[in-house]
Amino acid sequence: MSEVAKSGDENGVSEVAGNPKREADPGDAEPAAAKKRRTAEDAEERGEAARVFEIEADTAEDKGTRHTMEDAWVLLKDASLGSSGEMRCAHFAIYDGHGGRLAAEYAQKNLHANVLSAGLPRELMDIKAAKKAILDGFRKTDEALLEESATGGWQDGATAVCVWVLGQRVFIANIGDARAVLARSSTEDGDSSVKAIVLTGEHKAIYPLERSRIQKAGGVVSSNGRLQGRLEVSRAFGDRQFKKVFGTSDAVEFVHKLLKEGLTVTAVARRLVREAVRERRCKDNCTALIIVFRKK
């Protein structure tokens, strides 16, 4: 394989380029191979069906010693879903469910469609637009999943690792501890070897950056390194019970909205406590004191 992996951004989306461009000196004659590669890349950017590599893929599963299978997967060599565009679009994903299979199945059915509707490039390659579409698709899927789980009364969650092939480029996105690994072959002194390159970063509550993010949002990482003492991964689809914590910004927005609606300070204080205990499942004693400064 000749892929070059670029480091992922802080939101967990990375990109692998099939044939990276080579900057040549102005006076150099362009090698035939480089010219052919550039022509293929230019064709891709124009939306033409340039195919430098073909795709062969399949999957296998086993529930192991667990009583049920909570994983779900997607294998779409043609993932256009009827959308217009000449650029190849393929999609592959694994969703690792926990607490049940419902979150994994929801993401399996909806994530790719949400990414497409968020503006995944189908005509001209635009790396920035592709990453934004993937991120927006992840957010939309999680928001809708949380609403669905609240209506259905379930609290399942799912980590994910997803791959999109657009033209000659490969985009990888993940949440939680699901992992994507690139096998890169090389030949040295006539000997062939394969090197494993991990393309994703794990999101676990025990890691300092994730711990800090959780605490700033009003969550708690227990001494065992788990979110609220229970969940090891710090990012996932679903897990409604862990996303209903009142952060400081959440509480301020909640109070501000009710005050703008004309409720009294007494009513707002009661609604705030009720929201924390009944809706967001705070298990500790909960007391709120609201002070409003009004202009005369």
C-alpha positions in Angstrom: 0.0 0.0 0.0 1.2 3.5 -0.7 -1.1 5.6 1.5 0.2 8.5 3.5 -1.7 9.1 6.7 -2.2 12.6 7.9 -2.7 13.3 11.5 -6.3 13.6 12.5 -7.7 16.9 13.9 -8.8 17.2 17.5 -12.3 16.2 16.5 -11.2 12.7 15.5 -11.4 12.9 11.7 -8.2 12.0 9.7 -7.5 11.6 6.1 -5.5 9.1 4.0 -4.4 10.2 0.5 -4.0 7.5 -2.1 -1.4 9.4 -4.2 0.0 12.5 -2.4 1.3 15.3 -4.7 5.0 15.8 -5.0 6.4 19.3 -5.2 9.1 19.4 -7.9 11.7 22.1 -8.7 10.5 24.4 -11.5 13.4 23.3 -13.7 12.9 19.5 -13.2 11.3 17.5 -16.0 8.2 15.8 -14.6 8.6 12.0 -14.5 6.0 10.0 -16.4 4.7 8.3 -13.3 4.3 11.7 -11.5 2.5 13.1 -14.5 0.2 10.1 -14.7 -0.5 10.5 -10.9 -1.2 14.2 -11.3 -3.6 13.6 -14.2 -5.5 11.1 -12.1 -5.7 13.5 -9.2 -6.9 16.4 -11.5 -9.5 14.1 -12.9 -10.7 13.3 -9.4 -11.0 17.0 -8.5 -13.0 17.6 -11.6 -15.4 14.8 -10.6 -14.4 12.3 -13.2 -14.4 8.6 -12.3 -10.7 8.1 -11.8 -10.1 4.7 -10.2 -6.5 4.2 -9.1 -7.4 1.4 -6.8 -10.3 -1.1 -6.5 -12.0 -2.1 -3.2 -12.5 -5.6 -1.9 -14.0 -5.8 1.6 -16.1 -8.1 3.8 -16.8 -8.6 7.5 -17.2 -11.4 10.1 -18.7 -11.4 13.6 -19.0 -13.6 16.6 -20.6 -12.7 20.0 -17.8 -14.5 21.9 -18.7 -15.4 25.5 -21.4 -12.6 25.7 -25.0 -13.6 25.8 -25.9 -11.2 23.0 -24.3 -9.5 20.0 -24.3 -5.7 20.5 -22.1 -4.8 17.5 -23.4 -3.5 14.2 -21.5 -2.9 11.0 -21.9 -1.2 7.6 -20.3 -2.3 4.3 -21.2 -0.2 1.3 -18.9 -0.3 -1.7 -21.4 2.0 -3.4 -22.5 4.4 -0.7 -24.0 7.1 -3.0 -27.5 6.3 -1.8 -28.9 7.8 -5.0 -27.0 11.1 -4.6 -25.7 12.7 -7.8 -22.0 12.8 -8.5 -19.3 11.0 -10.4 -16.8 10.7 -7.6 -16.6 7.3 -6.0 -18.2 7.1 -2.6 -17.8 4.0 -0.4 -18.5 3.7 3.3 -17.5 1.1 6.0 -18.2 1.2 9.7 -18.3 -0.8 12.9 -20.4 0.3 15.9 -19.6 -1.3 19.2 -22.7 -1.2 21.4 -22.8 -1.3 25.1 -25.8 -1.5 27.4 -27.8 -2.9 24.5 -27.8 -2.9 20.7 -30.2 -0.1 20.0 -27.7 2.8 19.7 -25.4 0.7 17.4 -28.4 -0.1 15.2 -29.6 3.5 15.1 -26.1 4.7 14.0 -25.9 1.9 11.5 -29.1 3.0 9.8 -28.7 6.8 10.0 -25.1 8.1 10.3 -24.0 7.8 6.6 -27.3 9.4 5.4 -26.7 12.2 7.8 -23.1 12.7 6.6 -24.3 12.8 3.0 -27.0 15.3 3.8 -24.5 17.4 5.7 -22.6 18.0 2.4 -20.2 15.2 1.8 -18.5 16.1 -1.5 -19.8 14.1 -4.5 -18.5 16.1 -7.4 -15.3 18.0 -6.6 -12.9 16.9 -3.9 -13.0 19.4 -0.9 -11.1 18.0 2.1 -12.3 20.7 4.4 -16.0 20.2 3.4 -15.6 16.4 3.7 -14.4 16.7 7.3 -17.1 19.2 8.2 -19.8 17.0 6.7 -18.5 14.0 8.7 -18.4 16.0 12.0 -21.8 17.5 11.4 -23.2 14.1 10.5 -21.9 12.6 13.8 -23.5 15.5 15.8 -26.8 15.2 14.0 -26.9 11.4 14.5 -26.2 11.7 18.2 -28.7 14.4 18.8 -31.4 12.5 17.0 -30.4 9.3 18.8 -30.7 10.9 22.2 -34.2 12.1 21.4 -35.1 8.6 20.1 -33.8 7.0 23.3 -35.6 9.5 25.5 -38.9 8.7 23.7 -38.2 5.0 23.9 -36.9 4.9 27.4 -33.6 3.2 26.6 -30.1 4.3 27.4 -27.8 2.2 25.1 -24.6 3.6 23.8 -22.2 2.8 21.0 -18.6 3.6 20.0 -17.8 3.8 16.4 -15.0 3.7 13.8 -16.0 4.8 10.3 -14.3 4.9 6.9 -15.3 7.0 3.8 -13.7 6.5 0.5 -14.1 9.5 -1.7 -12.4 9.3 -5.1 -8.9 8.4 -4.2 -9.0 9.6 -0.6 -9.9 7.8 2.6 -11.4 9.6 5.6 -11.5 7.9 9.0 -13.5 9.1 12.0 -14.0 7.5 15.4 -15.5 8.0 18.8 -14.6 5.9 21.9 -12.1 3.1 21.7 -13.0 1.6 18.3 -9.9 1.5 16.2 -8.8 1.7 12.6 -5.4 0.2 11.6 -3.6 0.7 8.3 -1.4 -2.1 7.0 1.4 -0.6 5.0 3.6 -2.9 2.9 7.2 -2.1 2.0 10.2 -3.8 0.4 13.7 -3.4 1.6 16.7 -5.3 0.2 14.3 -7.6 -1.6 12.4 -8.5 1.6 8.7 -7.6 2.0 7.2 -6.6 5.3 4.0 -5.1 6.6 3.7 -2.4 9.2 0.6 -1.7 11.3 -0.2 2.0 11.7 -3.0 3.0 14.1 -5.0 5.8 12.4 -7.4 6.6 15.3 -7.1 7.9 18.9 -9.0 6.4 21.8 -11.4 8.5 23.9 -11.3 7.2 27.4 -12.1 9.1 30.6 -8.8 8.1 32.2 -6.8 10.2 29.7 -5.9 13.7 31.0 -7.4 15.7 28.1 -10.6 13.8 28.2 -10.8 14.0 32.0 -10.4 17.8 31.8 -13.1 18.1 29.1 -15.5 16.0 31.1 -14.9 18.0 34.3 -15.4 21.3 32.5 -18.7 20.1 31.2 -19.8 19.3 34.8 -19.2 15.5 34.7 -17.2 13.4 37.1 -14.4 10.9 36.5 -14.1 8.6 39.4 -10.9 7.2 40.9 -11.2 4.1 38.8 -10.9 6.2 35.7 -14.5 5.7 34.6 -17.1 8.3 33.7 -19.4 8.6 36.8 -17.6 5.5 38.0 -19.3 3.4 35.4 -18.3 4.0 31.7 -14.7 3.6 30.5 -15.1 5.4 27.1 -15.6 9.2 27.2 -17.2 9.6 23.8 -20.0 7.6 22.2 -23.3 7.7 20.5 -26.2 7.6 22.9 -25.5 7.0 26.6 -28.2 9.5 27.5 -27.7 9.1 31.2 -24.2 10.4 31.0 -25.0 13.4 28.8 -27.7 14.8 31.0 -25.3 16.3 33.5 -25.9 20.0 34.2 -22.7 21.8 33.2 -22.4 25.5 34.3 -23.3 26.8 30.8 -26.3 24.4 30.6 -27.7 25.6 33.9 -27.3 29.3 32.9 -29.0 28.8 29.6 -31.8 26.8 31.3 -32.4 29.6 33.9 -32.1 32.4 31.3 -34.7 30.8 29.1 -37.2 30.5 31.9 -36.7 34.0 33.1 -37.2 35.3 29.6 -40.5 33.4 29.5 -41.6 35.4 32.5 -41.4 32.8 35.3 -40.7 34.0 38.8 -37.4 33.4 40.5 -39.1 30.9 42.8 -40.6 28.9 39.9 -37.3 28.9 38.1 -35.3 27.7 41.1 -37.8 24.8 41.5 -37.7 23.9 37.8 -33.9 23.9 37.9 -33.8 21.5 40.8 -36.5 19.3 39.2 -34.7 19.2 35.9 -31.4 18.1 37.6 -33.0 15.4 39.8 -35.9 14.0 37.7 -34.7 14.6 34.2 -30.9 14.5 34.4 -30.9 11.9 37.2 -28.7 13.7 39.8 -28.3 11.2 42.7 -26.8 13.7 45.1 -28.6 16.3 47.3 -29.4 19.1 45.0 -30.0 22.8 46.0 -30.1 25.8 43.8 -30.1 29.5 44.8 -30.9 32.0 42.1 -30.1 35.7 42.5 -31.4 38.1 39.8 -30.1 41.7 39.5 -32.6 43.8 37.6 -32.2 47.4 36.4 -34.6 49.8 37.9 
